[in-house]
Amino acid sequence: MNAPRPNLVKHLIPDLPDADALLPWLRRIDANRWYTNYGPLVLEFERQLSLMLSTANAGRHLALTTLVTGYHALEFALRAFDLPASGHVLMPVVTFPACPLAAIHAGLTPFLVDVDSSRWALTPAIARRVAERHPVKAVMPVAVYGVPLQTVEWDEFTRETGIPVIIDAAAAVETQQIPQHCLVAHSLHATKPFGIGEGGVLVGANANAPWIARAFELSNFGSRDRIAYSPGTNGKMSEYHAAVGLAQMQRWVGIKERRLMLLQRYRTALTGLPVSLQVEIDRAVPSLLMVSCRGRTAAEIIAGLQERGIAAHQTYLPPLYQHPAFAACPTVSADGRRIVTGSDIEAKKSICPGAEYMRRQICGLPFHPFMDDEDIVAVVAALQEIF
């Protein structure tokens, strides 16, 4: 067997500014002698980010706040709505643990629901069916694997039901359109396309500015003007991460181009293989490359690739009901008619065919901007052997 190609040993490699790109911003920190607590670099980063997102949303005015992580954007958004204690937050059973943990730490109950097997996501239609039969206090749909959600549909859901919606668009900075009535949470973790090492953003239409202001207050120990009004915590972004963010702003056009070119090269190379790309991935700046396999299970594909020195993965999988921390969370079918409230995993599998399809058939291929054409050829050759 040939030695594994270095770029394929990891399925993901962050694309962050190097030391030379960071140095001018770090020198500004030295000059300012301001290191945290909403300093001048954080404010400048927020201004530039707001301008970028406003431009991507037809020039609409937006409200946003930066935070220490994307997880905090989810938790503070939920807490800002002042929902009743232990209220159910509907979220897809296929997502990152940050979603249920944000609900739990906000004093709420994760209410897990099956996903649409073709879109791999919680859709407004699913949320409506569940909300008609169960007491849902908030909904947290996920832009799974960085593919943005349709905002018009979620705006209609919120207008019709009055139920708050927080879109977890962790890896969909700029591509996720900002709804009129929903909040959007982004992650700026190093592994995301717009990564700064660590950080988060909570953004909404200007009409939602009070919720954004409330989230900022919670991130600042629940304080305004040095007076604490609620039990908040320290969730503010540091000047150092803002420095990385400002340097990353200058690289963002190139980052997008490299990722989109890589997607196109992959798409061409995979032609003829029994795999399908994620629906509407062309609307994304791809974070990961997840494919649906036919004729082989995901476990077989992953094992075969790893035997050949090629990293493969199942991000967001297995479904949350197979995580011990969330095994007892109530789980509901996509039609809202069947619910399992205990920790019977087999019963939950039976009412979640969409999630189980993903577990069986979806796997991730190496995808990062340091890959070259020979790397893609190696991945496709390995897949041909496996199939």
QUIJOQUI-V623984 format. One record per backbone hydrogen bond with DSSP energy under -0.5 kcal/mol. NH is the residue of the N-H (numbers start at 1). CO is the residue of the C=O. Records with the same first field share a line. If there is no record, write none. Layout:
NH: CO  CO
This chain:
8: 5
9: 5  6
16: 14
22: 18
23: 19
24: 20
25: 22
26: 22
27: 23
28: 24
29: 25
30: 26
31: 27
32: 28
33: 29
34: 29
38: 237
43: 39
44: 40
45: 41
46: 42
47: 43
48: 44
49: 45
50: 46
51: 47
52: 48
53: 49
54: 50
55: 51
56: 52
57: 53  54
58: 55
59: 54
60: 54  57
63: 204
65: 202
67: 200
68: 235
70: 199
73: 69
74: 70
75: 71
76: 72
77: 73
78: 74
79: 75
80: 76
81: 77  78
82: 79
83: 78
86: 107
87: 84
88: 135
89: 109
90: 88  138
91: 111
92: 140
93: 113
95: 93
99: 96
101: 97
102: 98
103: 99
104: 100
105: 101
106: 102
107: 104
108: 103
109: 87
110: 108
111: 89
112: 110  330
113: 91
114: 332
116: 121
120: 116
121: 116
123: 121
127: 123
128: 124
129: 125
130: 126
131: 127
132: 128
133: 129  130
134: 130
136: 134
137: 88  135
138: 88
139: 164
140: 90
143: 168
144: 142
146: 143
147: 144
148: 146
151: 149
154: 150
155: 151
156: 152
157: 153
158: 154
159: 155
160: 156
161: 157
162: 158
164: 137
166: 139
167: 165  183
168: 141  166
169: 167  185
172: 169
175: 173
176: 172
177: 175
179: 177
183: 165
184: 203
185: 167
186: 201
187: 170
188: 199
190: 197
192: 189
195: 192  193
196: 188
198: 196
200: 67
201: 186
202: 65
203: 184
204: 63
205: 179
206: 61
208: 205
209: 206
211: 208
212: 208
213: 209
214: 210
215: 211
216: 212
217: 213
218: 214
219: 215
220: 216  217
221: 218  233
222: 217
223: 217  220
224: 227
227: 224
229: 222
230: 222
232: 230
233: 218
235: 219  233
236: 219
239: 35
240: 35
242: 238
243: 239
244: 240
245: 241
246: 242
247: 243
248: 244
249: 245
250: 246
251: 248
252: 248  249
255: 251
256: 252
257: 253
258: 254
259: 255
260: 256
261: 257
262: 258
263: 259
264: 260
265: 261
266: 262
267: 263
268: 264
269: 265
270: 266
271: 268
273: 270
275: 273
276: 292
278: 290
281: 278
283: 280
284: 281
286: 284
287: 145
288: 145
289: 365
290: 288
291: 363
292: 276
293: 291  361
294: 274
298: 360
301: 297
302: 298
303: 299
304: 300
305: 301
306: 302
307: 303
308: 304  305
309: 306
310: 305
311: 8  309
313: 364
317: 314
320: 93
322: 319
323: 320
324: 322
326: 323
327: 323  324
329: 326
331: 340
332: 112
333: 338
336: 333
340: 331
345: 343
348: 344
349: 345
350: 346
351: 347  348
352: 348  349
356: 352
357: 353
358: 354
359: 355
360: 356
361: 357
362: 358
363: 291
364: 313
365: 289
367: 11
371: 368
376: 372
377: 373
378: 374
379: 375
380: 376
381: 377
382: 378
383: 379
384: 380
385: 381
386: 382
387: 383
